[in-house]
Amino acid sequence: MKFWFGISIILLLFAAVEIDAQAKRNSRQPAKASPAATPTPSPIPSPDKPKRNERPNGNRASIDVPQPSTSNGPKYSYEFTQPDFVVSHIVLEHDDAGKGTIAFKKSSLGEDLSEPVEVSSATLEKLRAAFGALNFLDSTENYQFEKDFSNMGNTSITLSKDGRERTTKYNWTSNKDAKFLMDEYRRLANQFVWMFDFNLARENQPLEAPKLIESLQSLLNRNEISDPQQMLPFLIAVSNDERVPLIGRNRADKIVKQIEKQKK
């Protein structure tokens, strides 16, 4: 009996030692990390759609030209034709506020071109004075000189006002006011066509720009530009346009100073 009691005590001691060892082993094992929650991905923002008619913010030299007016006031029209000239046909139309268009044909381009234009207030004042001095709508005077100079081109001038309209055609005249109308409209055409040519060259053949600026200087020297003051913003922008070769920018700056000096 004592023998079996002793055996039981020994077995209980061994069981207690085993339980204690197992507890120590478990305490030394690292605890398993619980799985982290998977974050919900944020939606990727889509790129903004480009705006229609969006223009690059380039160093573009240009002037703002209003669209032709649809007013019911006086309408003026000038037409020039000489098939052998580089600019063989010109039609310049404008209203009493100066808003209008110029259409012309150049032999080098082979197609009719049309651009919106604005006649300056200074030029409009001179044109109105000439029409008034001629009493244009009521007059029946034939302004054509006794000799024909159609080799220099034929001019047609029209005024429409209050439901009335009159057109005169001549290529030379001794009437000083009629001659002024012919000359001033020619100067206007020179101004607008030059600006078209320059913009075209700057976009496609920038190396031609200095030559065109030199041609403008020649036109100014011969008083063949209607309103140099009106061109100042355009020329100032040209003088700072890096697309134009440096020699061209310097020439444009020289013309700007010349016009500003004349203004003073």
TORFI-596883 format. One record per residue (C-alpha): residue number from 1; residue in one letter; x, y, z. Coordinates in nm, 4 decimals. Example, Ala and Ser with C-alpha at 12.3 -4.5 7.8 and 13.67 -1.06 7.14 Angstrom:
% residues 2
   nr  rest        px        py        pz
    1     A    1.2300   -0.4500    0.7800
    2     S    1.3670   -0.1060    0.7140
//
This chain:
% residues 264
   nr  rest        px        py        pz
    1     M    0.0000    0.0000    0.0000
    2     K    0.2780    0.2387    0.0893
    3     F    0.4476    0.1317   -0.2311
    4     W    0.1561    0.2435   -0.4498
    5     F    0.1164    0.5678   -0.2584
    6     G    0.4787    0.6538   -0.3239
    7     I    0.4364    0.5827   -0.6962
    8     S    0.1361    0.8168   -0.7122
    9     I    0.3300    1.0978   -0.5474
   10     I    0.6131    1.0584   -0.8002
   11     L    0.3699    1.0627   -1.0942
   12     L    0.2047    1.3787   -0.9661
   13     L    0.5449    1.5515   -0.9322
   14     F    0.6398    1.4526   -1.2901
   15     A    0.3048    1.5884   -1.4204
   16     A    0.3560    1.9197   -1.2409
   17     V    0.7090    1.9565   -1.3814
   18     E    0.5819    1.8828   -1.7373
   19     I    0.3024    2.1388   -1.7096
   20     D    0.5481    2.4036   -1.5853
   21     A    0.7918    2.3308   -1.8724
   22     Q    0.5133    2.3511   -2.1286
   23     A    0.4040    2.6879   -1.9917
   24     K    0.7592    2.8232   -2.0170
   25     R    0.7897    2.7011   -2.3777
   26     N    0.4635    2.8709   -2.4735
   27     S    0.5745    3.1997   -2.3159
   28     R    0.8888    3.2035   -2.5315
   29     Q    0.6988    3.1647   -2.8668
   30     P    0.6076    3.4960   -3.0414
   31     A    0.2415    3.5706   -3.0729
   32     K    0.0997    3.5391   -3.4234
   33     A    0.0101    3.8808   -3.5721
   34     S   -0.3484    3.9221   -3.6707
   35     P   -0.3941    3.9969   -4.0412
   36     A   -0.4109    4.3711   -4.1191
   37     A   -0.7185    4.5094   -4.2844
   38     T   -0.6723    4.5674   -4.6578
   39     P   -0.7199    4.9390   -4.7336
   40     T   -0.9765    5.0317   -4.9966
   41     P   -0.7910    5.1898   -5.2942
   42     S   -0.8822    5.5513   -5.3707
   43     P   -1.0086    5.6141   -5.7265
   44     I   -0.7457    5.7634   -5.9608
   45     P   -0.8590    6.1078   -6.0730
   46     S   -0.9087    6.1304   -6.4477
   47     P   -0.7244    6.4131   -6.6291
   48     D   -0.9239    6.7217   -6.7061
   49     K   -1.0610    6.7296   -7.0559
   50     P   -0.8991    7.0001   -7.2693
   51     K   -1.1125    7.3011   -7.3279
   52     R   -1.2286    7.3608   -7.6799
   53     N   -1.0731    7.6496   -7.8693
   54     E   -0.8017    7.6759   -7.6032
   55     R   -0.5053    7.8745   -7.7359
   56     P   -0.1459    7.8374   -7.6230
   57     N   -0.0140    8.1282   -7.4219
   58     G    0.2574    8.2093   -7.6727
   59     N    0.4335    8.5369   -7.7397
   60     R    0.2098    8.6207   -8.0289
   61     A    0.2177    8.9681   -8.1722
   62     S   -0.1267    9.0619   -8.2844
   63     I   -0.4032    9.3169   -8.2472
   64     D   -0.7660    9.2551   -8.1609
   65     V   -0.9877    9.3146   -8.4607
   66     P   -1.3656    9.3366   -8.4113
   67     Q   -1.6041    9.1533   -8.6382
   68     P   -1.7819    9.3538   -8.9094
   69     S   -2.0809    9.5505   -8.7859
   70     T   -2.4370    9.4906   -8.9000
   71     S   -2.5462    9.8496   -8.8246
   72     N   -2.7829   10.0331   -9.0583
   73     G   -2.5650   10.3449   -9.0852
   74     P   -2.3531   10.4570   -9.3807
   75     K   -2.1545   10.1887   -9.5661
   76     Y   -1.8348   10.2582   -9.7577
   77     S   -1.6698   10.0455  -10.0232
   78     Y   -1.3417   10.0722  -10.2138
   79     E   -1.2395    9.8440  -10.5000
   80     F   -0.9106    9.8375  -10.6896
   81     T   -0.8269    9.6245  -10.9933
   82     Q   -0.5058    9.5802  -11.1927
   83     P   -0.4514    9.2220  -11.3172
   84     D   -0.0763    9.2753  -11.3680
   85     F   -0.0038    9.3894  -11.0104
   86     V    0.1157    9.1571  -10.7351
   87     V   -0.2039    9.2435  -10.5457
   88     S   -0.4366    9.2402  -10.8433
   89     H   -0.7729    9.2916  -10.6756
   90     I   -0.8751    9.4600  -10.3496
   91     V   -1.2186    9.5162  -10.1975
   92     L   -1.2288    9.7105   -9.8694
   93     E   -1.5657    9.7629   -9.7018
   94     H   -1.6456    9.9289   -9.3696
   95     D   -1.9234   10.0970   -9.1775
   96     D   -1.9316   10.4391   -9.0156
   97     A   -1.7644   10.2994   -8.7008
   98     G   -1.4715   10.1669   -8.9048
   99     K   -1.5538    9.7971   -8.8719
  100     G   -1.5298    9.5982   -9.1907
  101     T   -1.3368    9.3553   -9.4060
  102     I   -1.0674    9.3555   -9.6697
  103     A   -1.0621    9.0942   -9.9447
  104     F   -0.7709    9.0741  -10.1850
  105     K   -0.6009    8.8503  -10.4362
  106     K   -0.2240    8.8034  -10.4551
  107     S   -0.0498    8.6392  -10.7472
  108     S    0.1868    8.4546  -10.5096
  109     L   -0.0994    8.2884  -10.3209
  110     G   -0.3374    8.2203  -10.6058
  111     E   -0.6562    8.2595  -10.4015
  112     D   -0.8836    8.5300  -10.2683
  113     L   -0.8198    8.6143   -9.9026
  114     S   -1.0444    8.7959   -9.6580
  115     E   -0.9622    8.9524   -9.3218
  116     P   -1.1645    9.1558   -9.0692
  117     V   -1.0284    9.5074   -9.0256
  118     E   -1.0934    9.8257   -8.8324
  119     V   -1.0358   10.1684   -8.9801
  120     S   -0.9026   10.4055   -8.7145
  121     S   -1.1069   10.7027   -8.5976
  122     A   -0.8384   10.9399   -8.7281
  123     T   -0.8668   10.7955   -9.0794
  124     L   -1.2470   10.7849   -9.0643
  125     E   -1.2552   11.1554   -8.9845
  126     K   -1.0460   11.2363   -9.2927
  127     L   -1.2566   11.0115   -9.5167
  128     R   -1.5842   11.1656   -9.3960
  129     A   -1.4429   11.5134   -9.4581
  130     A   -1.3547   11.4220   -9.8178
  131     F   -1.6968   11.2645   -9.8855
  132     G   -1.8603   11.5732   -9.7354
  133     A   -1.6501   11.8142   -9.9439
  134     L   -1.7504   11.6257  -10.2584
  135     N   -2.1196   11.6240  -10.1554
  136     F   -2.0739   11.2699  -10.2744
  137     L   -2.4300   11.1349  -10.2807
  138     D   -2.5812   11.4408  -10.4482
  139     S   -2.3007   11.5169  -10.6931
  140     T   -2.3054   11.4009  -11.0543
  141     E   -1.9471   11.5060  -11.1256
  142     N   -1.7303   11.2688  -11.3259
  143     Y   -1.3967   11.2559  -11.1464
  144     Q   -1.2080   11.0733  -11.4220
  145     F   -0.9205   11.2741  -11.5700
  146     E   -0.9355   11.3454  -11.9449
  147     K   -0.6565   11.0943  -12.0036
  148     D   -0.6855   10.7270  -11.9186
  149     F   -0.4314   10.5805  -11.6767
  150     S   -0.5821   10.2360  -11.6351
  151     N   -0.2337   10.0865  -11.6493
  152     M   -0.2022   10.2152  -11.2906
  153     G   -0.5203   10.0360  -11.1892
  154     N   -0.8891   10.1250  -11.1761
  155     T   -1.0626   10.2501  -10.8633
  156     S   -1.4284   10.2246  -10.7659
  157     I   -1.5709   10.4024  -10.4585
  158     T   -1.9223   10.3538  -10.3227
  159     L   -2.1189   10.5247  -10.0450
  160     S   -2.4559   10.3923   -9.9226
  161     K   -2.6601   10.6016   -9.6814
  162     D   -3.0293   10.6385   -9.5914
  163     G   -3.1397   10.4118   -9.8738
  164     R   -2.9332   10.5985  -10.1321
  165     E   -2.6181   10.4784  -10.3047
  166     R   -2.3647   10.6193  -10.5459
  167     T   -2.0600   10.4588  -10.7116
  168     T   -1.7836   10.6428  -10.8962
  169     K   -1.5074   10.4873  -11.1062
  170     Y   -1.1813   10.6518  -11.2076
  171     N   -0.8089   10.5806  -11.2361
  172     W   -0.6834   10.9385  -11.2139
  173     T   -0.8418   11.2697  -11.1227
  174     S   -0.7651   11.6374  -11.0853
  175     N   -1.0282   11.6764  -10.8114
  176     K   -0.8261   11.6973  -10.4900
  177     D   -1.0942   11.5419  -10.2652
  178     A   -1.1634   11.2549  -10.5039
  179     K   -0.7886   11.2014  -10.5321
  180     F   -0.7606   11.1987  -10.1533
  181     L   -1.0252   10.9224  -10.1316
  182     M   -0.8385   10.7143  -10.3898
  183     D   -0.5018   10.7684  -10.2197
  184     E   -0.6246   10.7166   -9.8631
  185     Y   -0.7994   10.3909   -9.9425
  186     R   -0.4837   10.2731  -10.1185
  187     R   -0.2856   10.3556   -9.8032
  188     L   -0.5399   10.1649   -9.5934
  189     A   -0.5065    9.8618   -9.8198
  190     N   -0.1251    9.8816   -9.7957
  191     Q   -0.1491    9.8847   -9.4157
  192     F   -0.3821    9.5859   -9.3840
  193     V   -0.2180    9.3752   -9.6549
  194     W    0.1265    9.4335   -9.5012
  195     M    0.0026    9.3141   -9.1632
  196     F   -0.1446    9.0024   -9.3237
  197     D    0.1823    8.9316   -9.5062
  198     F    0.3851    8.9774   -9.1890
  199     N    0.1673    8.7441   -8.9813
  200     L    0.1872    8.4823   -9.2549
  201     A    0.5669    8.5075   -9.2748
  202     R    0.6091    8.4969   -8.8966
  203     E    0.4149    8.1714   -8.8775
  204     N    0.5674    7.9979   -9.1790
  205     Q    0.8860    8.1800   -9.2876
  206     P    1.0188    8.3854   -8.9943
  207     L    1.3457    8.4550   -9.1777
  208     E    1.1431    8.6714   -9.4193
  209     A    1.0263    8.8977   -9.1353
  210     P    1.3234    9.1411   -9.1441
  211     K    1.2726    9.1980   -9.5171
  212     L    0.9038    9.2729   -9.4618
  213     I    0.9817    9.5174   -9.1812
  214     E    1.2235    9.6906   -9.4180
  215     S    0.9441    9.7152   -9.6757
  216     L    0.7198    9.8748   -9.4098
  217     Q    0.9904   10.1333   -9.3451
  218     S    0.9883   10.2129   -9.7169
  219     L    0.6077   10.2500   -9.7174
  220     L    0.6259   10.4843   -9.4189
  221     N    0.8944   10.6949   -9.5842
  222     R    0.6717   10.7362   -9.8919
  223     N    0.3618   10.8166   -9.6808
  224     E    0.1916   10.4999   -9.8079
  225     I    0.0463   10.3855   -9.4726
  226     S   -0.2858   10.5322   -9.3635
  227     D   -0.2398   10.5479   -8.9862
  228     P    0.1046   10.4529   -8.8443
  229     Q   -0.0218   10.5310   -8.4927
  230     Q   -0.2763   10.2509   -8.5234
  231     M    0.0069   10.0066   -8.5933
  232     L    0.2030   10.0903   -8.2773
  233     P    0.0653    9.8076   -8.0548
  234     F    0.1325    9.5556   -8.3311
  235     L    0.4877    9.6778   -8.3924
  236     I    0.5713    9.6918   -8.0201
  237     A    0.4644    9.3274   -7.9917
  238     V    0.6755    9.2395   -8.2969
  239     S    0.9816    9.4046   -8.1417
  240     N    0.9474    9.1660   -7.8444
  241     D    0.8549    8.8516   -8.0376
  242     E    1.1409    8.6002   -8.0136
  243     R    1.0152    8.4182   -8.3230
  244     V    1.1275    8.7192   -8.5257
  245     P    1.5038    8.7269   -8.5947
  246     L    1.6921    8.9828   -8.3849
  247     I    1.7626    9.2101   -8.6821
  248     G    1.3883    9.2241   -8.7504
  249     R    1.3039    9.3018   -8.3886
  250     N    1.5610    9.5825   -8.3863
  251     R    1.4142    9.7300   -8.7056
  252     A    1.0619    9.7107   -8.5617
  253     D    1.1809    9.8865   -8.2459
  254     K    1.3381   10.1579   -8.4601
  255     I    1.0081   10.2129   -8.6428
  256     V    0.8214   10.2241   -8.3100
  257     K    1.0494   10.5035   -8.1877
  258     Q    1.0092   10.6868   -8.5177
  259     I    0.6269   10.6759   -8.4975
  260     E    0.6251   10.7762   -8.1305
  261     K    0.8507   11.0708   -8.2101
  262     Q    0.6139   11.1851   -8.4862
  263     K    0.3224   11.1611   -8.2427
  264     K    0.4930   11.4010   -8.0018
//
